[in-house]
Amino acid sequence: MGIKENDLEGLILDLLDKSTAVRKKIVKICSESQGSNMAVRTNAGHFSEQKTGLFDRKKISSLEATVEQLKSQLKQTYDKMQEYKNYSVKLQSECSKLETENGGLENEISALKKEIKEVKLESERRLKDYERENENLKEVEKSLSSSLEKVNNNFRILKEHFFNPVTLLDRYKSLSISVRTGLSDVICDKNEILFIASCSTPDHLKAIWTYTKKLAGNNNDTAAVEVLKDIFDYFFDVFNESLGEPIYVRDDVETGWLFDDDEYDRYIGSATSGKITQVILRGYKSLNTGAVICRSLVRV
């Protein structure tokens, strides 16, 4: 619809002016024609009258055709104007609808802006809460790290203290039933604590040493003898450390020393005299009196 309403109205007014002008001309011509016909009858005769009337009718016919053309143009212009008005009404309706939708969108945008603002404020609040919580967690982590370090240190100390008894207990349990039966009244192998408690008395300590010497004298289970020797060494140290002051000391004997039958016991198959070639089982004596509790077993 390229024609504007103002242009259409101007065109219609122009056509109306032209139509009015044409009508006035027709009326004038008709008036003049009547006067002219009367003059012709009086002065010029019948032939001139016919000629003049024919000319006037052609001019009138031409003017009437112009009027009809103007009417047709006027009708087309009116139809276009009506079409434009209908289109204008439709556009106004669409504009009204769009304005309504725009109002709704503006309300939604306003609501969204409000919601975004609230979300932003809530996010900032939560961020602050998270930052405070993070600081608290850092403090907790620091405290836990310190506690964990203490626990690890304690665990390391416990491990150092219990590594030997745990290992020795496992080795003891690997011995044959017959070997363990010989010490069932002395060593308790139910758990590590009871195992350590087995060395709590001097009698138990001596019983283990004596049984180990007996087993070594049979010369048929050297692996079991080595296990029992390690157990006795551990029990000896624990027993001494459990007292206010140690009461026992291990025998001071080394390979290459001359064998003394009054101080040491000879291992089976050894020479009756000579130098000590191997300390099979180191004895011990009283630290205060020097009295020998168990004599060392040596190979000569």
C-alpha positions as CSV (number, residue, x, y, z in Angstrom):
1,M,0.0,0.0,0.0
2,G,2.3,2.8,-1.3
3,I,-0.3,5.6,-1.3
4,K,-0.7,7.6,1.8
5,E,-4.1,8.7,3.1
6,N,-3.3,12.5,2.6
7,D,-2.4,11.8,-1.0
8,L,-5.6,9.9,-1.6
9,E,-7.7,12.7,-0.1
10,G,-5.9,15.3,-2.3
11,L,-6.5,13.2,-5.3
12,I,-10.2,12.8,-4.6
13,L,-10.6,16.6,-4.0
14,D,-8.8,17.3,-7.3
15,L,-11.1,14.9,-9.1
16,L,-14.2,16.5,-7.5
17,D,-13.0,19.9,-8.6
18,K,-12.5,18.6,-12.2
19,S,-15.9,17.0,-12.2
20,T,-17.6,20.2,-11.0
21,A,-15.7,22.2,-13.6
22,V,-16.8,19.8,-16.4
23,R,-20.4,19.9,-15.2
24,K,-20.3,23.7,-15.3
25,K,-19.0,23.6,-18.8
26,I,-21.8,21.2,-19.9
27,V,-24.4,23.5,-18.4
28,K,-22.8,26.5,-20.1
29,I,-22.6,24.7,-23.5
30,C,-26.2,23.6,-23.2
31,S,-27.3,27.2,-22.5
32,E,-25.3,28.6,-25.4
33,S,-26.5,25.8,-27.6
34,Q,-30.1,26.8,-27.1
35,G,-29.4,30.4,-27.8
36,S,-27.4,29.6,-30.9
37,N,-30.1,27.3,-32.3
38,M,-32.6,30.1,-32.1
39,A,-30.3,32.5,-33.9
40,V,-29.7,30.1,-36.7
41,R,-33.3,29.6,-37.4
42,T,-33.9,33.3,-37.7
43,N,-30.8,34.3,-39.8
44,A,-29.1,31.4,-41.5
45,G,-31.6,28.8,-42.3
46,H,-32.1,25.1,-41.6
47,F,-28.8,23.7,-42.8
48,S,-26.7,25.9,-40.4
49,E,-28.9,24.8,-37.6
50,Q,-28.2,21.1,-38.1
51,K,-24.5,21.7,-38.4
52,T,-24.2,23.7,-35.2
53,G,-26.3,21.2,-33.2
54,L,-24.2,18.3,-34.4
55,F,-21.0,20.1,-33.3
56,D,-22.5,20.8,-29.8
57,R,-23.6,17.2,-29.4
58,K,-20.1,16.0,-30.1
59,K,-18.6,18.4,-27.6
60,I,-21.2,17.4,-25.0
61,S,-20.6,13.8,-25.7
62,S,-16.8,14.3,-25.2
63,L,-17.4,16.2,-22.0
64,E,-19.7,13.4,-20.7
65,A,-17.1,10.8,-21.5
66,T,-14.6,12.9,-19.5
67,V,-17.1,13.0,-16.7
68,E,-17.5,9.3,-16.8
69,Q,-13.8,8.8,-16.8
70,L,-13.5,11.1,-13.8
71,K,-16.2,9.2,-12.1
72,S,-14.3,5.9,-12.8
73,Q,-11.1,7.4,-11.4
74,L,-13.0,8.7,-8.4
75,K,-14.5,5.3,-7.7
76,Q,-11.0,3.7,-8.0
77,T,-9.6,6.3,-5.7
78,Y,-12.4,5.8,-3.3
79,D,-11.9,2.0,-3.4
80,K,-8.2,2.5,-2.8
81,M,-9.0,4.8,0.1
82,Q,-11.4,2.2,1.6
83,E,-8.7,-0.4,1.2
84,Y,-6.2,1.8,2.8
85,K,-8.6,2.6,5.7
86,N,-9.2,-1.1,6.2
87,Y,-5.5,-1.7,6.1
88,S,-5.0,1.2,8.5
89,V,-7.6,-0.3,10.9
90,K,-5.8,-3.7,10.6
91,L,-2.5,-2.0,11.3
92,Q,-3.9,-0.1,14.3
93,S,-5.2,-3.5,15.6
94,E,-1.8,-5.0,15.1
95,C,-0.2,-2.0,16.7
96,S,-2.5,-2.3,19.6
97,K,-1.8,-6.0,19.9
98,L,2.0,-5.3,19.7
99,E,1.6,-2.6,22.3
100,T,-0.2,-5.0,24.6
101,E,2.5,-7.6,24.0
102,N,5.2,-5.0,24.4
103,G,3.6,-4.0,27.8
104,G,3.6,-7.7,28.8
105,L,7.3,-8.0,27.7
106,E,8.2,-4.9,29.6
107,N,6.5,-6.4,32.7
108,E,8.4,-9.7,32.2
109,I,11.7,-7.8,31.7
110,S,11.0,-5.8,34.8
111,A,10.2,-9.0,36.7
112,L,13.4,-10.6,35.3
113,K,15.5,-7.6,36.3
114,K,14.1,-7.9,39.8
115,E,14.7,-11.6,39.8
116,I,18.3,-11.1,38.5
117,K,18.9,-8.5,41.2
118,E,17.6,-10.9,43.9
119,V,19.7,-13.8,42.5
120,K,22.8,-11.5,42.4
121,L,22.2,-10.5,46.0
122,E,21.7,-14.1,47.0
123,S,24.8,-15.2,45.1
124,E,26.8,-12.5,46.8
125,R,25.4,-13.6,50.2
126,R,26.2,-17.3,49.5
127,L,29.7,-16.4,48.2
128,K,30.4,-14.6,51.5
129,D,29.0,-17.7,53.4
130,Y,31.2,-20.0,51.3
131,E,34.2,-17.7,51.9
132,R,33.6,-17.8,55.7
133,E,33.0,-21.6,55.5
134,N,36.2,-22.0,53.5
135,E,38.2,-20.1,56.1
136,N,36.7,-22.3,58.8
137,L,37.5,-25.4,56.8
138,K,41.1,-24.1,56.5
139,E,41.3,-23.8,60.2
140,V,39.8,-27.3,60.7
141,E,42.2,-28.6,58.1
142,K,45.1,-27.0,59.9
143,S,44.0,-28.5,63.2
144,L,43.4,-31.9,61.6
145,S,46.8,-31.8,59.9
146,S,48.4,-31.1,63.3
147,S,46.4,-33.9,64.9
148,L,47.3,-36.2,62.1
149,E,51.0,-35.4,62.5
150,K,50.7,-36.2,66.2
151,V,48.9,-39.5,65.4
152,N,51.5,-40.4,62.8
153,N,54.3,-39.7,65.3
154,N,52.5,-41.8,67.9
155,F,51.9,-44.5,65.3
156,R,55.6,-44.4,64.3
157,I,56.6,-44.7,68.0
158,L,54.2,-47.6,68.5
159,K,55.3,-49.2,65.3
160,E,58.9,-49.0,66.5
161,H,58.0,-50.4,69.9
162,F,55.8,-53.2,68.5
163,F,57.6,-54.0,65.3
164,N,59.9,-56.5,67.0
165,P,57.3,-58.3,69.1
166,V,54.9,-58.5,66.2
167,T,57.6,-59.9,63.9
168,L,58.9,-62.2,66.6
169,L,55.4,-63.5,67.4
170,D,54.8,-64.3,63.7
171,R,58.2,-66.2,63.6
172,Y,57.3,-68.0,66.9
173,K,54.0,-69.1,65.5
174,S,55.8,-70.5,62.4
175,L,57.7,-73.0,64.7
176,S,56.5,-76.6,64.9
177,I,53.9,-77.6,67.5
178,S,56.4,-79.8,69.3
179,V,58.8,-76.8,69.8
180,R,56.0,-74.5,71.0
181,T,54.7,-77.2,73.3
182,G,58.0,-77.2,75.1
183,L,57.4,-73.5,76.0
184,S,53.6,-73.5,76.4
185,D,53.9,-72.8,80.1
186,V,56.3,-69.9,79.5
187,I,55.3,-68.1,76.3
188,C,51.7,-67.1,75.5
189,D,51.2,-66.5,71.7
190,K,47.5,-65.4,71.7
191,N,48.4,-61.8,71.0
192,E,51.3,-59.4,71.0
193,I,50.6,-58.0,74.5
194,L,50.5,-61.5,76.2
195,F,53.5,-62.4,74.1
196,I,55.5,-59.5,75.6
197,A,54.2,-60.3,79.1
198,S,55.8,-63.7,78.8
199,C,59.2,-62.1,79.7
200,S,57.9,-60.4,82.9
201,T,59.6,-62.8,85.4
202,P,63.2,-64.0,85.8
203,D,62.0,-67.6,85.8
204,H,60.4,-67.2,82.4
205,L,63.5,-65.6,81.1
206,K,65.7,-68.5,82.3
207,A,63.2,-71.1,81.1
208,I,63.4,-69.7,77.5
209,W,67.3,-69.7,77.6
210,T,67.4,-73.2,79.0
211,Y,65.0,-74.6,76.4
212,T,66.9,-72.9,73.6
213,K,70.2,-74.4,74.9
214,K,68.6,-77.8,75.0
215,L,67.2,-77.5,71.5
216,A,70.6,-76.3,70.2
217,G,72.3,-79.3,71.9
218,N,70.1,-81.7,69.8
219,N,71.6,-80.2,66.7
220,N,68.6,-81.0,64.6
221,D,66.6,-77.7,64.3
222,T,69.0,-74.8,63.8
223,A,66.2,-72.6,62.3
224,A,64.1,-72.9,65.5
225,V,67.2,-72.2,67.6
226,E,67.8,-68.9,65.7
227,V,64.2,-67.9,66.3
228,L,64.3,-68.6,70.0
229,K,67.7,-66.8,70.4
230,D,66.2,-63.7,68.9
231,I,63.1,-64.0,71.2
232,F,65.4,-64.4,74.2
233,D,67.5,-61.4,73.2
234,Y,64.4,-59.2,72.9
235,F,62.8,-60.5,76.2
236,F,66.1,-60.0,78.0
237,D,66.2,-56.3,76.9
238,V,62.6,-55.7,77.8
239,F,62.9,-57.3,81.2
240,N,65.9,-55.2,82.1
241,E,64.2,-52.0,80.8
242,S,61.1,-52.7,82.8
243,L,63.0,-52.4,86.1
244,G,64.2,-49.3,87.9
245,E,67.7,-50.5,87.4
246,P,68.9,-53.4,85.2
247,I,69.8,-56.6,87.2
248,Y,71.2,-58.7,84.4
249,V,74.1,-58.3,81.9
250,R,75.0,-60.6,79.0
251,D,78.1,-62.6,79.1
252,D,81.2,-60.9,77.5
253,V,82.6,-63.6,75.3
254,E,84.0,-63.4,71.7
255,T,85.4,-65.8,69.1
256,G,89.2,-66.2,69.3
257,W,89.2,-66.3,73.1
258,L,90.7,-69.3,74.9
259,F,88.1,-71.7,76.1
260,D,87.7,-71.9,79.9
261,D,85.8,-75.0,81.0
262,D,84.9,-73.2,84.3
263,E,83.2,-70.3,82.5
264,Y,81.6,-71.7,79.3
265,D,79.8,-74.8,78.2
266,R,81.2,-76.7,75.1
267,Y,78.9,-77.2,72.1
268,I,78.6,-80.9,71.1
269,G,81.4,-82.0,68.8
270,S,83.8,-79.3,70.1
271,A,87.5,-79.9,71.2
272,T,88.2,-80.1,74.9
273,S,90.5,-77.1,74.7
274,G,91.6,-74.4,72.4
275,K,90.0,-71.2,71.1
276,I,86.4,-70.4,70.8
277,T,85.3,-70.5,67.1
278,Q,81.6,-69.7,67.6
279,V,79.3,-68.4,70.3
280,I,76.2,-70.6,70.0
281,L,74.2,-69.0,72.8
282,R,75.4,-66.1,74.9
283,G,74.8,-66.5,78.6
284,Y,74.0,-63.8,81.2
285,K,74.8,-63.1,84.8
286,S,73.8,-60.8,87.8
287,L,74.9,-57.2,87.3
288,N,75.1,-56.6,91.1
289,T,76.8,-59.9,92.3
290,G,78.4,-61.1,89.1
291,A,76.9,-64.5,89.7
292,V,76.4,-66.5,86.4
293,I,72.7,-67.3,85.8
294,C,73.3,-69.2,82.5
295,R,76.7,-70.0,81.0
296,S,77.5,-69.3,77.4
297,L,77.4,-72.2,74.9
298,V,80.3,-72.1,72.6
299,R,82.0,-74.1,69.9
300,V,85.7,-74.9,70.4
